[in-house]
Amino acid sequence: MKSATNVATEPLHDLEEWDEFLAGRYKQGKSEAEFRQYDAVATPGVAEFYRLNHKFQTVDYVLGKEKEYFGLNKGEKSIWEAAEFLNTLVDDSDPDTDLTQIEHLLQTSEAIRKDGHLKWFVLAGFIHDLGKVLCLWGEPQWGVVGDTFPVGCAYSDQIVFPEYFRANPDFDVPEYQTKYGIYEPNCGLSNVHMSFGHDGYIGEVMKNYLPEEALYMLRYHSFYSAHRHDAYRHLMSKHDIEMFEWVNKFNPYDLYSKGHVKPDVAAIKPYYDDLFAEFFPAKIAW
């Protein structure tokens, strides 16, 4: 069933288009010239996505959405229930894949498990995209997925399509366009407001259940200008830089583990039942 938010004003055909863009854009070994081929001509749907994202992700917008969602007032669900809820985002008309959202989550977590990582790392792989349920609560895709970045300070030129920030009202606020903006040098990312989306939201949902390393993976797995290009280190604390080693360990699984081979959900579900029971109560707040 297609999400009700996937209407004509939406820039992406569905969330699968976003995943394919990410895997291609951040393909390991790509040259700078190849990277720059992701422009408005080569990927018009993604370019339109970023035009909207960069225009509307203002300081006021972010603060409003944090207030709306970070109180976790959308009811209680188990992890499986949240994943099944996310499954309604699958577009049956997509000709390129018939994988459900749960199967995509399992592809990531199973790749992590296969490599022998700790249980909380496997768990982070399964839940990292569950925050996309925001789409099902009426949020537009430009406010759910996409590269994340700090608001309230100058935009890095390492953010994809940085030219689109010129349409953002914050671009004309002098205080927001200095190097540090509303922040202090090396203040730490816990004091920085990131553009709103599924990363920050799932980080809030999970903050009482997972170790800090996992929370960094969740909160910053789309902060590509930082963990791919070392942007915004002037806002990061020494502890942030140390924790980003875990983000760097996680991201190859996020980008490159997805394929068209379906995991055997029935066969591996008992493992995940036990894993969820080890870390979570029966239901958690969303």
Rosetta blueprint (number, residue, H / E / L):
1 M L
2 K L
3 S L
4 A L
5 T L
6 N L
7 V L
8 A L
9 T L
10 E L
11 P L
12 L L
13 H L
14 D L
15 L H
16 E H
17 E H
18 W H
19 D H
20 E H
21 F H
22 L H
23 A H
24 G H
25 R H
26 Y L
27 K L
28 Q L
29 G L
30 K L
31 S L
32 E H
33 A H
34 E H
35 F H
36 R L
37 Q L
38 Y L
39 D L
40 A L
41 V L
42 A L
43 T L
44 P H
45 G H
46 V H
47 A H
48 E H
49 F H
50 Y H
51 R H
52 L H
53 N H
54 H H
55 K H
56 F H
57 Q L
58 T L
59 V H
60 D H
61 Y H
62 V H
63 L H
64 G H
65 K H
66 E H
67 K H
68 E H
69 Y H
70 F L
71 G L
72 L L
73 N L
74 K L
75 G L
76 E E
77 K E
78 S L
79 I H
80 W H
81 E H
82 A H
83 A H
84 E H
85 F H
86 L H
87 N H
88 T H
89 L H
90 V L
91 D L
92 D L
93 S L
94 D L
95 P L
96 D L
97 T L
98 D L
99 L L
100 T L
101 Q H
102 I H
103 E H
104 H H
105 L H
106 L H
107 Q H
108 T H
109 S H
110 E H
111 A H
112 I H
113 R H
114 K H
115 D L
116 G L
117 H L
118 L L
119 K H
120 W H
121 F H
122 V H
123 L H
124 A H
125 G H
126 F H
127 I H
128 H L
129 D L
130 L H
131 G H
132 K H
133 V H
134 L H
135 C H
136 L H
137 W H
138 G L
139 E L
140 P L
141 Q H
142 W H
143 G H
144 V L
145 V L
146 G L
147 D L
148 T L
149 F L
150 P E
151 V L
152 G L
153 C L
154 A L
155 Y L
156 S L
157 D L
158 Q L
159 I L
160 V L
161 F L
162 P H
163 E H
164 Y H
165 F H
166 R H
167 A H
168 N L
169 P H
170 D H
171 F H
172 D H
173 V L
174 P H
175 E H
176 Y H
177 Q H
178 T L
179 K L
180 Y L
181 G L
182 I L
183 Y L
184 E L
185 P L
186 N L
187 C L
188 G L
189 L H
190 S H
191 N H
192 V L
193 H L
194 M E
195 S L
196 F L
197 G L
198 H H
199 D H
200 G H
201 Y H
202 I H
203 G H
204 E H
205 V H
206 M H
207 K L
208 N L
209 Y L
210 L L
211 P L
212 E H
213 E H
214 A H
215 L H
216 Y H
217 M H
218 L H
219 R H
220 Y H
221 H L
222 S L
223 F L
224 Y H
225 S H
226 A H
227 H H
228 R L
229 H L
230 D L
231 A L
232 Y L
233 R L
234 H L
235 L L
236 M L
237 S L
238 K H
239 H H
240 D H
241 I H
242 E H
243 M H
244 F H
245 E H
246 W H
247 V H
248 N H
249 K H
250 F H
251 N H
252 P H
253 Y H
254 D H
255 L H
256 Y H
257 S L
258 K L
259 G L
260 H L
261 V L
262 K L
263 P L
264 D L
265 V H
266 A H
267 A H
268 I H
269 K H
270 P H
271 Y H
272 Y H
273 D H
274 D H
275 L H
276 F H
277 A H
278 E H
279 F H
280 F L
281 P L
282 A L
283 K L
284 I E
285 A E
286 W L
